[in-house]
């Protein structure tokens, strides 16, 4: 009998995406399915999701849900992967204009505790004796981030589920903390509202609930598994994480190689590979044209695709960007977030027509074109649980320039002499997380780009020939599941 896994997530590519969590939730279940796991995704029935799933059919009604009482459960498949998705259809919670967490103005939905409390509760019910589905009972409930953090608590304290739970931590910065009255509204026992439970500084913490009650914990890179046990990265939960330290497994994310592959990428005017890099030049030219940059094959083109927040460290680029442009570089940014950062980059773009392009917003095709058309990818994150963009940069022959943290440190090998010699060098790692540290690292990369073309090609090839797929990481998740149920 194949192992049955319920994979619970609040966003799943290509159905709905705000960041890396969606990429992982779209690709890891596919890889696990390939390893013989009988996996189903459980997610909220946002309008966009209901509209995109194939063969959607009603399979059950779930009762005893907090606040809303009942919801319908639909089952459909993601078109090209054939992964099964169970969707919670609750019109009052999920079918509205805006994003999964916030309205069109970026204001967090006031009823998020209910929206994600219900997601967690449905997961717990489906893993219990009173599940409304009789022909499919998961042995493992795999939760992801705070939005699913209450599931392990419901499973242990309320629904007495026999299934094992695991929570994957994709970003400790987001914890889902809400005023204590939600404990009652969400049907959680008041006994659990303590230090030994889901209470965190007087608030109900979804993420703490997950970390406290899950049978296993994983993070999206080995380095991040260690980092979160320290005050600098644990966002206040380092004490609890240290207590459970031996049970935290770091597994580096893979990438969806169907979606992110320069040899087949549908968003590029020309495909290319590590042995046929010429096409990359055409992609660069097309990108320069599209973004209104001067057509110049020799100008080093630096790229960024990112949320614009403190985490991503792009403020460290601002003090020196003009100098880089004056020295002949071009810069292309796609992203959105804090308005001060958006404005600062937009002002620099206005002052440097033909040399800086800033696109504020979310644009999937452009993100692929920047990844492929640029010469280097800049990612100076202050913390980065895994990071996917540096992996895409490696796959696309666009060496990443990164800070030495989390998954960046686990995936980018600095191009120092030793690593160039042993052919492991694939990017550039900052020595210090500061504007000066970033500038020094970019200067080092530029020097190699201009004056050591052969070495540059080798660095590109080293990255492009790595196996960045889910092959190995999915096996590690499977081993973790097997350990839990054995
Ligand atoms: P995070 O999840 O912290 O935002 P990751 O590097 O793990 O960072 O993943 C970000 C994902 O979101 C990548 O797939 C990236 O290409 C995508 N992304 C981020 N911003 C944009 C944007 N403005 N337009 C298109 N894709 C974006």
Boltz pocket constraint, residues with backbone or C-beta under 6 A from the ligand:
constraints:
  - pocket:
      binder: B
      contacts: [[A, 18], [A, 19], [A, 20], [A, 21], [A, 23], [A, 305], [A, 306], [A, 307], [A, 334], [A, 335], [A, 336], [A, 359], [A, 361], [A, 362], [A, 363], [A, 364], [A, 367], [A, 386], [A, 387], [A, 388], [A, 389], [A, 390]]
      max_distance: 6.0
